[in-house]
Amino acid sequence: MNFLIEKATELGVTDFQPIFCERTNSHRLNIERLIKNSHEASQQCERLDVPKVHAPLGLREFLNKLPDNVQWYAALERSDSDPVAIEFPAGFVIGPEGGWSVQEQGMLKKCARPISLGKNILRAETAAIVCLSAGIFKKI
């Protein structure tokens, strides 16, 4: 998670929302450490703002609070989703090790556009960087 916070901060993420779901490995999360990591990463890359690290939510609660001014995308591994052009501002929902349960996939499909990140199963931090790269290429 520390690596993810650091790299995503460098790539311009404005908010981090930890989500607990059925296959979450650990329900212990040191928010203060994540906030410190985002501050340090912001300083290192000379960013003038610091991303907000939110308190963890359950998936259902998170989906019920999605802001309307953001296009949401759900990374569904090995999904048959057609390729989509990412619209910004964008939010990406990345699943846990072991992937989303069938019930969670159904909930996500109602609130976010499903996207496939390829045939390989990616670690969460790799999946986040792949999603964020869409924003990098759009800015160039």
C-alpha positions as CSV (number, residue, x, y, z in Angstrom):
1,M,0.0,0.0,0.0
2,N,2.9,2.4,0.7
3,F,4.3,1.9,-2.8
4,L,0.8,2.5,-4.3
5,I,0.4,5.7,-2.3
6,E,3.8,7.0,-3.3
7,K,3.5,6.2,-7.0
8,A,-0.1,7.3,-7.4
9,T,0.7,10.6,-5.7
10,E,3.6,11.1,-8.2
11,L,1.1,10.5,-11.0
12,G,-1.4,13.1,-9.8
13,V,-4.0,11.2,-7.8
14,T,-6.1,13.6,-5.6
15,D,-7.9,11.1,-3.3
16,F,-7.3,7.7,-1.9
17,Q,-10.2,5.7,-0.6
18,P,-9.3,2.3,1.0
19,I,-12.2,-0.2,0.5
20,F,-12.9,-3.3,2.5
21,C,-14.5,-6.1,0.5
22,E,-15.1,-9.8,0.8
23,R,-11.6,-10.8,-0.1
24,T,-9.7,-8.1,1.7
25,N,-6.5,-9.7,3.2
26,S,-6.3,-7.4,6.3
27,H,-8.8,-5.1,7.9
28,R,-6.0,-3.3,9.7
29,L,-4.8,-0.1,8.0
30,N,-2.5,2.6,9.4
31,I,-4.2,5.7,7.9
32,E,-1.7,8.0,9.6
33,R,1.2,6.2,7.9
34,L,-0.6,6.5,4.5
35,I,-1.1,10.2,5.1
36,K,2.6,10.6,5.9
37,N,3.5,8.7,2.8
38,S,1.3,11.0,0.6
39,H,2.9,14.1,2.2
40,E,6.4,12.8,1.6
41,A,5.6,11.8,-2.0
42,S,4.1,15.2,-2.7
43,Q,7.2,16.9,-1.4
44,Q,9.5,14.6,-3.4
45,C,7.8,15.3,-6.7
46,E,7.4,19.0,-5.9
47,R,3.6,18.8,-5.9
48,L,1.9,21.8,-4.4
49,D,-1.0,19.8,-3.0
50,V,-1.3,16.6,-1.0
51,P,-3.8,13.9,-1.9
52,K,-6.5,13.2,0.7
53,V,-6.4,9.8,2.3
54,H,-10.0,8.9,3.4
55,A,-11.0,6.5,6.2
56,P,-11.7,3.0,4.9
57,L,-15.2,2.1,3.8
58,G,-17.0,-1.1,2.9
59,L,-17.6,-1.5,-0.8
60,R,-21.4,-1.0,-0.6
61,E,-21.0,2.2,1.5
62,F,-18.3,3.5,-1.0
63,L,-20.5,2.9,-4.0
64,N,-23.4,4.6,-2.3
65,K,-21.3,7.8,-1.9
66,L,-19.7,8.0,-5.3
67,P,-19.5,11.7,-6.5
68,D,-21.5,12.4,-9.6
69,N,-18.8,14.7,-11.2
70,V,-16.4,11.8,-11.8
71,Q,-16.6,9.0,-14.4
72,W,-16.0,5.7,-12.4
73,Y,-14.3,2.6,-13.8
74,A,-14.1,-0.8,-12.2
75,A,-11.1,-2.9,-13.0
76,L,-12.6,-6.4,-13.5
77,E,-9.9,-9.0,-14.2
78,R,-10.4,-11.2,-17.2
79,S,-13.5,-9.2,-18.0
80,D,-15.0,-9.4,-21.5
81,S,-15.4,-5.6,-21.4
82,D,-15.1,-3.8,-24.7
83,P,-12.2,-1.3,-24.8
84,V,-13.3,2.1,-23.6
85,A,-11.9,5.6,-23.8
86,I,-11.3,6.9,-20.3
87,E,-13.2,10.1,-19.6
88,F,-11.8,12.6,-17.1
89,P,-12.1,13.4,-14.3
90,A,-12.0,9.6,-13.6
91,G,-12.0,7.4,-10.6
92,F,-10.8,3.8,-10.6
93,V,-11.9,1.0,-8.3
94,I,-9.2,-1.6,-8.0
95,G,-10.0,-5.0,-6.4
96,P,-8.2,-7.0,-3.7
97,E,-5.8,-9.9,-4.0
98,G,-8.1,-12.7,-5.3
99,G,-10.3,-10.4,-7.2
100,W,-13.9,-9.2,-6.7
101,S,-16.6,-11.7,-5.6
102,V,-19.4,-12.4,-8.1
103,Q,-21.8,-10.3,-5.9
104,E,-19.3,-7.4,-5.8
105,Q,-18.8,-7.5,-9.5
106,G,-22.6,-7.1,-9.9
107,M,-22.6,-4.1,-7.6
108,L,-19.7,-2.5,-9.4
109,K,-21.2,-2.9,-12.8
110,K,-24.3,-0.9,-11.6
111,C,-22.1,2.1,-10.6
112,A,-19.0,2.0,-12.7
113,R,-18.0,1.1,-16.3
114,P,-16.1,-2.2,-16.2
115,I,-12.7,-2.2,-17.8
116,S,-10.3,-5.0,-18.4
117,L,-6.6,-4.6,-17.7
118,G,-5.6,-7.5,-19.9
119,K,-5.3,-11.3,-19.6
120,N,-2.8,-11.3,-16.8
121,I,-3.9,-11.0,-13.1
122,L,-2.2,-7.9,-11.8
123,R,-1.3,-6.9,-8.3
124,A,-3.4,-4.1,-6.9
125,E,-0.5,-1.5,-7.1
126,T,0.3,-2.5,-10.7
127,A,-3.4,-2.3,-11.7
128,A,-3.6,1.2,-10.2
129,I,-0.5,2.3,-12.2
130,V,-2.0,0.9,-15.4
131,C,-5.3,2.8,-14.8
132,L,-3.4,6.0,-14.0
133,S,-1.3,5.7,-17.1
134,A,-4.5,6.5,-19.1
135,G,-4.5,10.0,-17.5
136,I,-0.8,10.5,-18.2
137,F,-1.2,9.8,-21.9
138,K,-4.2,12.0,-22.1
139,K,-2.2,15.0,-20.8
140,I,0.7,14.5,-23.2
